[in-house]
Amino acid sequence: MARKIFYQQERLAMFIDGANLYAAARSLGFDIDYKRLLELFAAEGRLIRAFYYTALVEDQEYSPIRPLVDWLDYNGYTMVTKPTKEFTDASGRRKIKGNMDIELAIDVMEMAENVDHILLFSGDGDFRRLVEAVQRKGVRVTVISTVRSTPPMVADELRRQADNFLELQDLAPSIQRSHSNRYQQPTLPHEHAGSDDHPVQPDAHHPDQVE
């Protein structure tokens, strides 16, 4: 870590906005090794739980994200998923919606009583109020995202509210995936990116696919 922001005996919890983190890493040109990610922060304190949030398209015969979801579920992560919803917007375009913000916020508030430090892997400015709320409970919050993409993936208001900000690119040497991995972590398709509402495309693979 660039500077000391963790205490050895503090209780940590990781909350990963899957689509947002994936999009941030892709914008920086690397894929995340989730085994290394877990090990990195488990070494910084007492890691109580690591939550990973993603929406799933359930009516597809094959979902490219399903192998990763299953792998994470067996390898130390608590998976929080829900099916996407399809709707038609005002211009008549069919879209799919897969927002996990409410699920993440509820879990953060519930876990705040049992942890000292929350690690939020998202740049979504909608979480600023959530960060403020748990800080009032005496919990420190570190946001992990990037300002080095174009445009920056982290909202300025979220970064200002957090106790600490960790630049994802600075963590890359410790968490990026190499092709020589001994274990088989599935790779997500390039379409996995961060957005809430997306047009339904003939080759759409995932609720977090953008136009």
C-alpha positions as CSV (number, residue, x, y, z in Angstrom):
1,M,0.0,0.0,0.0
2,A,1.2,3.5,-0.7
3,R,0.5,4.7,2.8
4,K,-0.6,3.0,6.0
5,I,-4.4,3.2,6.3
6,F,-5.1,-0.2,7.9
7,Y,-4.7,-1.4,11.5
8,Q,-3.7,-4.9,12.2
9,Q,-6.6,-5.9,14.4
10,E,-9.4,-4.0,12.8
11,R,-12.3,-5.9,11.3
12,L,-12.6,-5.4,7.5
13,A,-15.4,-6.1,5.0
14,M,-15.2,-5.8,1.3
15,F,-18.1,-4.7,-0.9
16,I,-17.5,-5.1,-4.6
17,D,-19.8,-3.5,-7.2
18,G,-18.9,-6.2,-9.8
19,A,-19.8,-4.3,-12.9
20,N,-18.2,-1.1,-11.7
21,L,-15.0,-2.7,-10.6
22,Y,-14.7,-4.7,-13.9
23,A,-15.2,-1.6,-16.0
24,A,-12.6,0.3,-14.0
25,A,-10.0,-2.4,-14.4
26,R,-10.8,-2.8,-18.1
27,S,-10.4,1.0,-18.6
28,L,-6.9,0.6,-17.1
29,G,-6.1,-2.3,-19.4
30,F,-6.0,-5.2,-17.0
31,D,-8.1,-8.1,-15.6
32,I,-8.5,-8.7,-11.9
33,D,-7.2,-11.9,-10.2
34,Y,-9.9,-12.2,-7.5
35,K,-7.8,-14.7,-5.5
36,R,-4.9,-12.2,-5.2
37,L,-7.4,-9.4,-4.5
38,L,-8.8,-11.3,-1.5
39,E,-5.4,-12.2,-0.2
40,L,-4.1,-8.6,-0.5
41,F,-6.8,-7.2,1.8
42,A,-7.0,-10.3,4.1
43,A,-3.3,-9.5,5.0
44,E,-4.3,-6.0,6.1
45,G,-6.5,-6.9,9.0
46,R,-9.2,-9.3,10.1
47,L,-11.3,-9.8,6.9
48,I,-14.8,-10.7,8.1
49,R,-16.6,-10.9,4.7
50,A,-16.1,-10.2,1.0
51,F,-19.3,-9.4,-0.9
52,Y,-19.6,-9.4,-4.7
53,Y,-22.7,-8.0,-6.4
54,T,-23.8,-8.6,-9.9
55,A,-27.1,-9.0,-11.8
56,L,-27.7,-12.1,-14.0
57,V,-29.6,-12.6,-17.2
58,E,-31.6,-15.7,-16.3
59,D,-33.4,-16.5,-19.5
60,Q,-30.3,-17.1,-21.5
61,E,-29.2,-20.6,-22.3
62,Y,-25.6,-19.7,-21.3
63,S,-24.5,-16.7,-19.2
64,P,-20.8,-15.8,-19.6
65,I,-20.7,-14.4,-16.1
66,R,-22.0,-17.6,-14.5
67,P,-18.7,-19.4,-14.3
68,L,-17.1,-16.5,-12.5
69,V,-20.0,-16.2,-10.1
70,D,-19.7,-19.9,-9.3
71,W,-15.9,-19.7,-8.9
72,L,-16.1,-16.7,-6.5
73,D,-18.8,-18.5,-4.5
74,Y,-16.4,-21.4,-3.9
75,N,-13.4,-19.3,-3.2
76,G,-14.1,-17.0,-0.3
77,Y,-16.6,-14.5,-1.7
78,T,-20.2,-14.0,-0.6
79,M,-22.2,-13.7,-3.8
80,V,-25.2,-11.4,-4.0
81,T,-27.1,-11.7,-7.3
82,K,-30.5,-11.0,-8.7
83,P,-32.1,-11.5,-12.2
84,T,-32.2,-8.6,-14.5
85,K,-35.5,-6.9,-15.6
86,E,-36.4,-6.1,-19.2
87,F,-38.5,-3.0,-20.0
88,T,-39.3,-0.7,-22.9
89,D,-38.1,3.0,-22.6
90,A,-40.0,6.1,-23.9
91,S,-38.5,5.7,-27.4
92,G,-39.7,2.1,-27.7
93,R,-36.3,0.5,-27.2
94,R,-36.1,-2.7,-25.2
95,K,-33.6,-2.5,-22.3
96,I,-32.4,-4.6,-19.5
97,K,-31.9,-3.3,-15.9
98,G,-29.5,-4.8,-13.4
99,N,-28.8,-2.3,-10.6
100,M,-27.5,-3.8,-7.4
101,D,-27.1,-0.5,-5.4
102,I,-29.9,-1.2,-2.9
103,E,-28.6,-4.7,-2.1
104,L,-25.1,-3.4,-1.5
105,A,-26.4,-0.4,0.6
106,I,-28.5,-2.7,2.8
107,D,-25.6,-5.1,3.4
108,V,-23.2,-2.2,4.3
109,M,-25.6,-0.8,6.9
110,E,-26.2,-4.2,8.4
111,M,-22.5,-5.1,8.6
112,A,-21.5,-1.7,9.9
113,E,-22.3,-2.9,13.5
114,N,-19.7,-5.7,13.1
115,V,-16.7,-4.1,11.3
116,D,-14.3,-1.2,11.8
117,H,-13.4,-0.6,8.2
118,I,-15.4,-0.9,5.0
119,L,-13.7,-1.3,1.6
120,L,-16.0,-0.1,-1.2
121,F,-15.0,-1.2,-4.7
122,S,-17.0,1.3,-6.7
123,G,-16.9,4.8,-8.0
124,D,-20.6,5.4,-8.0
125,G,-21.5,8.8,-6.6
126,D,-24.8,7.5,-5.4
127,F,-23.0,5.8,-2.6
128,R,-21.8,9.1,-1.0
129,R,-24.7,9.3,1.3
130,L,-24.2,5.6,2.3
131,V,-20.6,6.3,3.2
132,E,-21.6,9.3,5.3
133,A,-24.1,7.2,7.2
134,V,-21.7,4.4,8.2
135,Q,-19.0,7.0,9.1
136,R,-21.5,8.4,11.7
137,K,-21.5,4.9,13.2
138,G,-17.7,5.1,13.7
139,V,-16.8,3.0,10.7
140,R,-14.0,4.1,8.4
141,V,-14.5,3.8,4.6
142,T,-11.9,3.3,1.9
143,V,-13.1,3.6,-1.7
144,I,-11.2,1.7,-4.4
145,S,-11.6,2.9,-8.0
146,T,-9.7,5.0,-10.4
147,V,-9.2,8.6,-11.5
148,R,-6.7,7.7,-14.2
149,S,-9.3,6.5,-16.7
150,T,-10.9,8.8,-19.3
151,P,-13.3,9.9,-17.9
152,P,-12.5,9.1,-14.3
153,M,-14.5,6.1,-12.9
154,V,-14.9,7.5,-9.4
155,A,-17.3,10.3,-8.7
156,D,-15.6,13.3,-7.0
157,E,-18.2,13.5,-4.2
158,L,-17.6,9.9,-3.3
159,R,-13.9,10.3,-3.2
160,R,-14.2,13.4,-1.0
161,Q,-16.5,11.7,1.4
162,A,-14.4,8.6,1.9
163,D,-11.8,8.4,4.7
164,N,-9.3,7.0,2.2
165,F,-9.1,6.5,-1.6
166,L,-7.0,3.8,-3.2
167,E,-6.1,4.2,-6.8
168,L,-6.9,0.9,-8.6
169,Q,-4.0,1.4,-11.0
170,D,-1.6,1.5,-8.1
171,L,-2.9,-1.9,-6.9
172,A,-2.6,-3.5,-10.3
173,P,0.8,-5.1,-9.7
174,S,-0.7,-6.9,-6.7
175,I,-4.0,-7.9,-8.1
176,Q,-3.8,-8.2,-11.9
177,R,-4.3,-11.5,-13.5
178,S,-1.5,-13.3,-15.4
179,H,-1.9,-16.1,-17.9
180,S,0.3,-18.3,-15.8
181,N,-2.1,-18.7,-13.0
182,R,-2.2,-22.2,-11.5
183,Y,-5.8,-22.0,-10.7
184,Q,-8.7,-21.6,-13.2
185,Q,-10.5,-18.3,-12.6
186,P,-13.0,-17.8,-15.4
187,T,-12.5,-14.7,-17.6
188,L,-15.4,-12.4,-18.2
189,P,-16.2,-11.3,-21.8
190,H,-15.3,-7.7,-22.8
191,E,-19.0,-6.7,-22.8
192,H,-19.0,-6.7,-18.9
193,A,-19.1,-3.0,-18.1
194,G,-20.8,-0.7,-15.6
195,S,-24.2,0.7,-16.4
196,D,-27.8,0.3,-15.1
197,D,-30.0,0.4,-18.2
198,H,-28.9,-1.0,-21.5
199,P,-30.5,-1.6,-24.9
200,V,-31.2,-5.3,-25.6
201,Q,-28.8,-6.3,-28.4
202,P,-29.0,-9.5,-30.5
203,D,-25.6,-10.6,-29.0
204,A,-26.0,-9.1,-25.6
205,H,-24.3,-11.3,-23.0
206,H,-24.7,-9.6,-19.7
207,P,-26.8,-7.0,-17.9
208,D,-23.8,-4.8,-17.5
209,Q,-23.2,-4.5,-21.2
210,V,-23.2,-1.0,-22.6
211,E,-24.0,0.2,-26.1
